[in-house]
Amino acid sequence: MTVLPENRSPQTDSPDSSADHIFHPELPRRAPAIAAILLSSMLFAAMTVCTKALGQTLPAAQITLFRFVFGALVMLPLLRHPRAELLGHDRWSLVWRGVSGGLAVYLFFLSIHHTSLTHAVLLNYTSIIFAPLCSAITLRERLNGRAVGAILAAICGILCITRPEFGALRIGDLYGLLSGMMAGTAITTVRKLRRTETPWSIFFYFSLIGIPISLLFGLSHPMTWRLSPSVWSLLLGMACSSVAAQILLTYSYKYVRTSEGVLMSLSQIVYTAFAGAILFGEALTVSTLIGGALVLGSAIWLTITQRP
């Protein structure tokens, strides 16, 4: 999925970048970092395309399970690296981050299966809007007038995208909206965890806890691993593109501001919209464009006006 580093992104499955680093525009690695962010956006778009294609063959729970197993296996070599501190310290909070993040990813994959790629990604991006609300409740952070205005504008955007009829949302859009809510909860937990935990321990628990969550939801859908080579290729493409994108983000956010990274990562929406139109025949409606502009505009406003 969508996605940016943990401490700022709406996508539910990416490790936190080193937000503690001081920004130096003169750093020679700034240009490669920008290229890494743009490439990661392409890879996350590729992940959504693979997930959409897999939805014709496999249930969302099975795709989610493969993604989390792959992520956990990638992290296992870091168990021998003392600085990674993979097992963490605040384990109850790490487990809760895994629960909220695991639900967010599963709901996001369900959304991809039942609505357009553009709707799924846009509604997942509402996590940037829901995160301040969660922080106000759990971390006692005040919402200023700018945040309230951005949240109200985003709500108008959500209504334009989903176009609820007689109080009912289309099921795919509902999944996408719920994924954004859960991702906002996960982001808030990560902000707390980054005071004591490494980004790698956060991502490890995210993948580890996501496995039983996927298995639980998979009980209602029979899973089979006797798959054709083309399906295995899509599964590997989905998992590899997701993990590679996360690694690129972890690298790049050491050398660019978080606000700049968020803005550049929004290019994923463009890639996803084009992929949906070309590969799956998805049309962009005027209401989707208006709603997307409101949601993304609100996200940008919250990002660039945030306190350091």
Secondary structure, DSSP 8 states (H G I E B T S, - for coil): -----TTT-SSTT-----TTS---TT-TTHHHHHHHHHHHHHHHHHHHHHHHHHTTTS-HHHHHHHHHHHHHHHHGGGGG-GGG-TT-S-HHHHHHHHHHHHHHHHHHHHHHHHS-HHHHHHHHTTHHHHHHHHHHHHS-----HHHHHHHHHHHHHHHHHH--BTTB--HHHHHHHHHHHHHHHHHHHHHHHTTTS-HHHHHHHHHHHHHHHHHHHHTTS-------HHHHHHHHHHHHHHHHHHHHHHHHTTTS-HHHHHHHHTHHHHHHHHHHHHHH-----HHHHHHHHHHHHHHHHHHHTS--
